[in-house]
Amino acid sequence: SAFRKRRNPLQLESIVVCPWHFWPLSPCKGKSPYRCSDPGIFFLGASLSDIREKRPDHILCYDIHHPQVYIVSTSDIARSPLSGHAATLLSQLSAQGKTIFAGHEAQALTSLSPRHLDKLLQRLVRQKWLVRLSKGLYLILPLEAGVESRYTEHEFLIASRLITPSAIAYWSALNYHGLTEQIPRTVFVATPRRRFHAQQTILGITYRFITVAPARFFGLKQVWLDGHPVQITDPEKTLVDALDQPHRCGGLSEVAEAFWLASQHADFSWDLFTRYAERMSNRAIFKRAGYLGEQLNLPLTAFYPRWQANLSQGYVRLDPGLPTGGHYNARWRVRVNIDSNDLLEWQQH
């Protein structure tokens, strides 16, 4: 903090920070110290082994204008300047709106050989101008990302590029459509393709990929985020998916709240919801929907005969994420294995 008060951070743009093990163990030893863009500030290196061990993300700095030695966090030092090729490439990609780009898209914009381009991209990742999302896929970190790269595109944009075809779904889609008050920390992505890694964390955001049968990959709509199209399940399909797999939407209590919120949306189509549920080939969707509709006293009586016509003879657990137990509800063929207070806990908030 003392260093920030004495120097404008913009004066440190040309500093190149070396890891601790590249620095001398004592201050300079008669050699020229490392110099930064401000002619009055020098790096002294790591002279004390205990400081080096306890604070590996800091450096020692000496200000000749004010003869004091400061311990400065490397997070206060800006990213390395861009080379000519790098600056041109990133400018062209940004001008085309390709803040997320594939290697072949970069190759089309440069005269560099594939080998040299690969080395350039690797260097930009090390310098925190890029983030590698997956093999051959990168995210540009703009200047507003700051020196610690605390920036990301909208997480849905990143998710849409990690695998195609895909759609934002389950709990993430519930939140987007205003069918839950919870903000999930994981982005749920539905895709008919199988991915080697079912989960990936990028810039602190976890992405979970749910493989669905091609016959269940429907009910999608396109939304625009920061000028880019993203596929997401529409509100009706999102609620159908929630009843199909409540554990991917925060549990049955969250699904019950979503069911109630959907009834408050004038543009929510229960007829479309019913047609979607019929395409899913899972009778448990109708069983849970009918039970929740009656428990919440929703004005859905016109749809109950159609839902009951789709019931199977067997009983299903109301909440598939909880052990078997509780009483049987013969009307909707569900085993009520969750306490009503837990199911409707959200009404108390």
N, C-alpha and C positions, 0 to 999 in steps of 0.2 A: 504494500500500500504506500510506503514511503517513496518507492521508486515511481509509482504512477503519479504522485503529486508533483514530482520534480521534472518528469519528462513526458512529453506528448507521445502516446503510443505510435502515432503516425510516423515518428522519426525512426522507428525501428523496423521499417518494412524490408530492409535489405539484409537483415541479420540471417545468417545461416547457423542453425544450432546443431552442434555435434553431440552425440551421446557421451555420457560420462567417461566411458572407457577410452575415448579418443583424446581426452584432455590430459594435460600434465598433472602430476600428483602434487606439484608445488607451484606457487605463483610465478609463472614465466621463466624463472631461473636465468635471468639476464636476456632472455629472448624477447622479441617483440610480442606484445599481447595481441589477442584477437581483437580486431577493430570492427565496430559497427558503423552504420551510416551517419550517426551523430559523432562528430570528431572528438567530442568530449567524453565518450563512454567507451570503456574497454572491457573485454572479457578477461578475467584472471584465471579461469579454469577451476578445477576442483582441488583445493589445497588440503582439505581436511577429509580424511577417509570416513569419519563418523557422519559428517554432513552428507557425503556422497551416498552412504548406505541408507541413511534415514530419510533423505529427501531426494530421491533419484530423478524427480521431475523438476528440479530447480537448478539454477546456475548461480555462480558468483559474479557480481558485476561491480566495477569501480567507476565512480563519477569524479573526473578531475576538477569539475566546477565546484563540487562540494565533496571534499576528501573523506568519503565514507565508502564502505563496502556493503553492498546490498545482496541479499539472496532473492533472486527473481524467479518466479515460476515460468517455465517454458510456455505455459498457456498464454502469457502476456506478449508473446512474440509472434508476429504475423507469419503467414505462409511464405515460402520462397517465391521469388519472382518467376514469372512464366518465360520460357524461351520463345523465340519467334514462331517456331512450328506449333508449339503448344498453344500460344495465344491465338494464332490464326485458326487453329482447329476448333478450339472452344468457342471462339467468336462466331464461326460459321454454324456450329451446332446450335448455339443459343439463338442465333438469328432465325433459324428454321424451327424454333420451338422444341428442339430435341434435347430437353434437359435429361432425359433418359434415352440412351442410345446403345445400339449394338456395335460390335467391332466392324462389321461390314459397312455400316452407315458412316463410320469415321473413315474407313478406307476409301470410300467414294469421294471424300472431300480433301484428300491429301495425296501428294505425289510420293510420299514415303513408301518404302517397301513394307510388306506385311511384317517382316522381322523387326524393322526399325520402329514401325508404328506400335507394335506390341511392347517394345521397350519404353517408348514414350508414354504409353498408357500406364504401364507399371510405375514409372517415375511420378506421374501425376497422382496416382493413388497414394504413393508414399508421401508426397508433398501435400496431401489432403485437398487437392483440387478436384479429385474424383473419388467416388466410392464404388467399389466393385460389388455389384448386386449378385451376380452369378457369373458363370463362365461366359465371357464375351459380352456382358451386359454391364453398363456403367451409369452412374448418376453424377451429374455435374453439381458441384457445391459452389454456389455463387459467393460474391464478396460478403453478403449479409450473413453468411454462415458463421462468420467470426473465426478467430484463430483456433477455436476448439472444434470447429466443424459442427456446431450445434444447429443443424439445419436439415430438413428433409423435404422432399416433395410430399404432396398429400399421399398418405400411406396407401390409399386405394389405387393411385396411379402406379406406384411401385408394384403393388400386388398384381395389377393387370398385365405387367410386363414380365413377371417372373415365370408365368406359364400361360399358354394359350391353347385352346380356348379356355376361358375361365370367367367367373362372375363372383362379385362380393356377395356373401350369403350369410345365413344363420344369424348369430348374435350381432355381427357387424351391420348386416342389412336391417335388422330390427332397430338398431340405433339410428341408422340413416333415415329410416322412414318414420321416426318418432314413435315407435311402438315399444320403447323401453326408455326408462330414465337413467339406466346404467350405461356407463361408458366402458365397453370391453377393452382390455389391454392387449388383446390379440385380434388380429385381422383374420377373419375366416374367409377362405376362398374355396368355392366349389368348382371342380373341373372334371370332365370325363376322362382326362388323361392321368395315368399313374405317375407320380413323381417319386424319384429315388429317396429324397428327404421330405418327410411329411411336415416338417416344421423348420423354419429358418428365422433368425433374428438379424435385423438390419437396422443400424442406428437406434438401437434400443427398442424397436418395434418387433413383436413376434408375429410371424405369418404362419398360419396353419392351413394346410391344403387338404381338402376333403374330396376323395375320389368318389364320384357318383356314376351310376349307370347312365349311358347316353340317353335312355328313354326317360330319365328323370331330370335331364338337363334342359329345362324349358322354363317359361315364365320369366323371361329376362327383359330388362329395359336398359336403354342407353342413357347415361347421365353425363353431363359435362363438368369437369373439374379443372380449373385453371386452364381452360381452353383445350382440354384433351378429353376424348370419349372414354368412358369406363362402363363396363357391363355390371349390372347388379340385379339380383332377383327383385321382382316387383312386390308390392306389399302383400298381395294375396298369396303368391308363391312363398314368400318369406314366412308367413304364418303357417302355411301347410308344412314347410320344412321344420318349423319349430315344434309342431305337434308330432311330426314324424321322428325327430331326434331332439328331444328337449335338452339333453345334456350338452348339446352344442350351442345352446341359447341361454345358458345360465341356470337351467333347472326348470321344473314345472311351475314353480311360483312365478318366475319371470315370464314364462309362456302364458300363464293365466292373466298377468297384467297386460301383456301384449294383446291378448284376446279381447280384454275389456277396452283397451285404447283403440283397437281397430273398430269396435262398435261405435266409438265416438267420432270417427272420421266419416264424413258424409260421402266421400268419394270412394270408400272401400266397397268393393263389390263382393257380396257374399255368394252370389251366383257364380262368379268367376272362381272364387275360393272353392266352391263345391266341385266345379268341373276340374280344377287342378287336382283336388284330392282324389277324384275318381281315376285320374291318370296315374297316380302313384302306386296303385296296387298294394296298399297297406291299409287294411280295415281299421287298424288302431287309430288312425287319424280321425275318423268319424266318431269313434268311441270316446276319445278324449275331448273332441270338439263338442259333442252333445252334452257330456257331463259338465264341462266348464260353462257352457252356455246356460244350463239350468241353474248351476250353483251361483252364477253371477246375475241371474235374472235378466238376461239380455233379450231384446225383442227379436228373437230368431225362430219363433215357433213355426213360421211358414216353411223353414228349411228342415225342421226335425224329421218329418216323414221321409224325405229324400235321404237324409243321413242314416236313418234307421234301416232303410232298404238296403244300405250298403254294409250293414253289420254282419260279421261272421258269428258262428255259434260260440266260439271259445272266448275266454276272459283274458284280458291283458292287464298288466300293471298300469295304473294311472300314471305313476312316475317310474319309468324304466330304470332310472338311476338309483332307486331305493330297493331294499330287499322285499321279497314277497311277504305280504301280510295285510291286515285290515279286512274290512267287510266287503261283500260282493254287492255290486249294483247291477241288478238284473236288467234294468231298462236299457243301460248303455254297455253292458257286458264288460265292466271294468272292475278290477280289484283295487279298491281305494286304499292304497298303501302309504298315504301321506295325510297327516293331521290337517283338518280344515283351517286351523289357526296358522299353520306353516304355509299352507297353500295360499291364503289370503293375507299374509303378513304385510304385503305392500300397501294394503288399504289403510294401514295404521299410520302411514307416513304422509 
